[in-house]
């Protein structure tokens, strides 16, 4: 399944992008990583991804803005929101906007991978 999964990773911390990209690619996923949210949104306008993993708080468009864009323009794309700020209000807002899941930092790379695989299956069902 992994070779067919296309993932966009967005986090303003370069180390988070690097670690996620390397780990996910080692698992066979196709990954594009961005540290600037405006560039990630521009890429989302060009290409459809199965799953987007986005940080919540960033300069420029926030994770909520990215989530709203995805659900408005690419409804089958699944979004996993990652954040160091695990407030229940943020969780509820991401849930209301249609996020697949909400994960607080620090997280286990294997857990994110498993979530991505499940979310991609959901995305492919919606595309069919």
N, C-alpha and C positions, 0 to 999 in steps of 0.2 A: 504493500500500500504506500509506503514512504516515498517511492520514486515519483509518484503522481501527485504528491502534495506540494503545493506552492504556498510559501509563507512569507509575509512581510513582517519584519521585526522593527519596532520603533521605540527607542529609548534615548533620552538625551545624555545618558551615561555611556560613553563608548565601550567601556569594559563589559557592560551588560549585553550590548549588541554583539560584541566579539565572542563572548562565551556562548551565548545562545546560538549564534550563526554557526560556529564551529561544531558545537554539540549536535545541533539538528542536521547539519550537512553530513556529519559522521554517521547519522542514523538513516541517511538516504533522502532527506527532504531537500527541496529546492528553496533556498532562502535568499532574500534580499534584505539588508539591514540598513537602517537610517538613524542618524542621531539628530536630524533636523526635521521637525514635523511638517513644515511647509514642503520640503522636498519629498517626503513620504506621501503627502496628499497629492502632489503633482504626479508621482508615480502611480498612485491609485487611479488617477484619471486616465492613465495610459494603459494599464494592465489590471486584469482581475486576478485576485488571489483567493485561494481556498480559505485561508486563515490569516488574520492580522493579530499580532501580539503587540499591544501598545501600552506604553507607560501612561499614567494618569496625568501627572503634572510635569509640564515642559514649557519652555519659552515658545511663543508662537501658538499655533493651534494646539489645544490640549488633547488629552486622550478622549475626552467627551466629544470634542469637535470632530475628531477622527471617527469616533463611533457613529456620530450623527451622519457624517458624510457616507460612511460605508452602508449604513442601513437605508439611506436615501437613494444611493446610486447603485449599490451592489448588494441587494438584500440577502442573497444566498451566502455571501462571504461571512464567515463567523469571526467574531472578535473576542479575544481574551485580553482583559485589562489587567495590567500588573501595576502595583503601587506600593510605595513605602508608607502611605497614609491610609491605613485600613479602617476608615470611618464607616459606620453603618449607613450613613446618608449617601456616601459615594457608592456603596454597594447597591443600594436601592435604586439610585439614579441609573447606574450602568445596566441593572437588570431591566428597568423600565424602558431603556433605550434599545434593548435587545442583545446585550452582550451575552456571549456563550458562557463565559465564566469570569470571575474576579479573583485575582490571586495577590496576596500580600508578599512583599519582599521581607526577608530573603526567602527564596523558593528553591526547591530541588529541580535541577535540570530535567531529570527523568520524569518528574511529575508534569512539568510543562510539555514535554514531548508527548506523554500519554494524553493530555488534554487536547493537544493539537491534532493528534490522530483521531480522537473521538469527534472533535469539532469538524475536521475535514470530512469524515463520513457523513455527518449531518449536512454539511455544505453540498456534497455531491448528491445527496438525496434531493435537496431543494433545487439543484440545477436540473435534475432529470425530469 
